[in-house]
Amino acid sequence: MAAVSLEQLKQTVPQSIDDPSHPVAKRLADVLRSRSEKPRTFVLDDPENIAQAVACGIELDSVYFSASANDPKLTGVDPGVPRYCLSESVIQNLFGTQKHSRIFTLARTPKKRSLGELAGGRGDILILDGVRIVGNIGAIIRTACALGAAGVVVINSGLSTIVDRRLVRASRGLVFAMPVVLTTRAECIAFVRQKQLALATLSASATEPLSSIRTVRERLALVLGGEREGLSRELDALATHRYAILMASGVESLNVSVTAGIALYEHAVSASH
Ligand SMILES: C[S@@+](CC[C@H](N)C(=O)[O-])C[C@H]1O[C@@H](n2cnc3c(N)ncnc32)[C@H](O)[C@@H]1O
């Protein structure tokens, strides 16, 4: 679909909202405050992330922009979607000191993805065993998409939904491009056992160098531990491979998203030969 410029959007805007108690502003405030596990709508911001999410099939409910916005392009937005121009004071009232972009949307929450959807894929699966920093989870999802993984399982992250605004931003809208499943460790273990997935854990203290992964032809579930606690004993006990990325002395560990990228790449490259 052709890009629609903000200037074009502004010209078709039926209404400017400059009162925080206006129903449109109140609805936005409710969505931003929601802690629901099943929100019906969520805030999707930044033109690049909006375009990515729309390309992944996300439906937009409404578009918002600040009166002072310049002229960013907004790709793929149906002209029938309602548009609102918000005053700076309404935007300030909504976001306060939180990061936000001058153009954002409300979007409809997609159907929840399930572990079963990961069973039949061909790429590796990433299991995040207690990774809690949303920026890391988002970066891992982005890398997983780029390197052909089948999906990402997220355990004990503290997230209640994948449409968490911080996660959508950190993944650059790619959280909608593949199955991303929030679940418990017990459910994940049951799934791994039932599908007889080969599990490979990554830990700085493992004795086998990651380069050995190049000889593994089968699909793997790669398990990465949390920022503070590392891997759980339960998942490590199920592993058939335990790899370390060798580091210079004096460095305790790598960032978990960096580890995920290196491990996926090592295995994906070898599998393609
Ligand atoms: C920041 S580290 C966790 C450090 C934590 N203190 C620990 O005891 O493991 C987060 C995760 O990244 C992965 N990781 C970090 N450095 C690694 C390395 N050199 N080799 C393999 N995995 C690594 C592991 O999965 C680890 O659980």
The ligand as a Tripos MOL2 file, in Angstrom:
@<TRIPOS>MOLECULE
LIG
   27    29     1     0     0
SMALL
NO_CHARGES

@<TRIPOS>ATOM
      1 C1         24.2490  -12.4030   31.6660 C.3       1 LIG1
      2 S1         24.2800  -14.0950   31.4910 S.3       1 LIG1
      3 C2         23.9150  -14.6570   33.1180 C.3       1 LIG1
      4 C3         25.0310  -14.5630   34.0610 C.3       1 LIG1
      5 C4         24.6770  -15.2320   35.3450 C.3       1 LIG1
      6 N1         25.3520  -14.5580   36.4230 N.3       1 LIG1
      7 C5         25.0080  -16.7000   35.3730 C.2       1 LIG1
      8 O1         25.2950  -17.1980   36.4570 O.co2     1 LIG1
      9 O2         24.9340  -17.3910   34.3770 O.co2     1 LIG1
     10 C6         22.7760  -14.5010   30.7060 C.3       1 LIG1
     11 C7         22.8280  -15.7410   29.8870 C.3       1 LIG1
     12 O3         23.6040  -15.4920   28.7100 O.3       1 LIG1
     13 C8         24.2080  -16.7040   28.2870 C.3       1 LIG1
     14 N2         25.6650  -16.5030   28.2420 N.ar      1 LIG1
     15 C9         26.3430  -15.4000   28.6310 C.ar      1 LIG1
     16 N3         27.6510  -15.5410   28.3690 N.ar      1 LIG1
     17 C10        27.7970  -16.7410   27.7910 C.ar      1 LIG1
     18 C11        28.9270  -17.4540   27.2770 C.ar      1 LIG1
     19 N4         30.1430  -16.9440   27.3110 N.pl3     1 LIG1
     20 N5         28.7190  -18.6750   26.7340 N.ar      1 LIG1
     21 C12        27.4790  -19.1970   26.6620 C.ar      1 LIG1
     22 N6         26.3880  -18.5730   27.1470 N.ar      1 LIG1
     23 C13        26.5400  -17.3670   27.7020 C.ar      1 LIG1
     24 C14        23.7910  -17.7850   29.2730 C.3       1 LIG1
     25 O4         22.6840  -18.4820   28.7730 O.3       1 LIG1
     26 C15        23.4420  -16.9760   30.5050 C.3       1 LIG1
     27 O5         22.5510  -17.6640   31.3370 O.3       1 LIG1
@<TRIPOS>BOND
     1     1     2 1
     2     2     3 1
     3     2    10 1
     4     3     4 1
     5     4     5 1
     6     5     6 1
     7     5     7 1
     8     7     8 2
     9     7     9 1
    10    10    11 1
    11    11    12 1
    12    11    26 1
    13    12    13 1
    14    13    14 1
    15    13    24 1
    16    14    15 ar
    17    14    23 ar
    18    15    16 ar
    19    16    17 ar
    20    17    18 ar
    21    17    23 ar
    22    18    19 1
    23    18    20 ar
    24    20    21 ar
    25    21    22 ar
    26    22    23 ar
    27    24    25 1
    28    24    26 1
    29    26    27 1
@<TRIPOS>SUBSTRUCTURE
     1 LIG1         1 GROUP 0 **** ****
